[in-house]
């Protein structure tokens, strides 16, 4: 790879319209799309992850869609390694590639690199998963606060995966998780154009509600039931599946499940927006302004 190669990064909250725009740009530039969505890797999850359909991909090759099984452990570090290999292969054939997704940490691993972390302790991870089930996330988050107040002050305390991973490192090493986070950016051998999509809040929320209605009509509940044996997997402790399992456990009725699915999806979109806004490196566009976005890409590629 060399600096003549360009990676166009398109991020934004759920339901903002990333897939449609990426396919249009990929067709225009004759290239391929790399997904950085932490749940679309899994073959068993299609409806609840809003995975692009064959029709939506419209002949554009997408990488990291259905690439793994829910039975696989696939970390953000694994993704960094594999994604860079895929980009290298694309750049042997193309001058441009597109990276897209709403999973901020997975995007950041490609743009900035990942700090060296201790290997996963699978036994400790299982123990923490059992404690999560029995004691709840708040108890574990408070334990992290005692072990690593620095990281606790930064982390989204509702993000189960990050709380568990930080606790795992603290307990396995006896050191704060934050001590392993150097926050030193790596130099990538390609140019990056960073674009973030947004829409007016009411418009975005209406799209989220409509998408959830479509997911339910397309069989979201059946999909969740089909993988219920893996409901402790972090990908199934997220919005779109967690609410269904709570309903199946008898914690609330179906109407309340639907209300929570929509509300929590809207809240997730808000957290995504906050994450990307705090990165302070993205050029923000209304997702409807495709012409403006294409002009920006063209100008950046000419620099």
C-alpha angles and dihedrals in degrees: 000000000000141000090269087074120088131204113201109204117199118185138164144129126303115287094013093120106261097143096053093048094045092052091051092049092045091053092047093050096035095237145117137261126235115201119219096183110131094216104038089073090077119089093205094057116069112129100041093046094051087234111188113257125229088257092051092049087054096197095314112130112242122196125209094025109127089351097135143030124246084241091066124091105226118176132193087252090055089051093051091053095045096041093053089052091051092048091051090053092048092048090055086066104025138039093216136043132180125225117190142168147108097246102104098194093052091050091047092053089061097042099041108014131238129276116240107264130186116266117269116272100216095190092051089045091055091048091052091048089054091048089050090055094047103034105025134234097282093062091051092045090054089050089053089050089059095044098042115010090170095061092037089060090056105038128090097248090207092059102100096189095055095044091051094045093049092048090048092055093045093050096041097048105025088231130106114267088230090063089069093052108089094166092213113152118228123222113247120206093234138064117256128213109193119203128174124195127213140165133197107287098245091048092050093047091050089052090050092051091047092048091052091051089052092048091053092047090050094055108272092153092052090049091052091049091050091061098034089120087069098044091124089063109110091237089062095047089070136093112296097033106038092062092052093051090049088053092048089051088059098249093129142351128267095263090055089046091056092047091052093045089057097040094048092046089054091048090049090052089052091052090049091053091049092050095051094041089055091053087069093198103092128095106228124221137172103252090233093060096084094152092054090049093050091049090052092051092049093050092047091050090053093055 
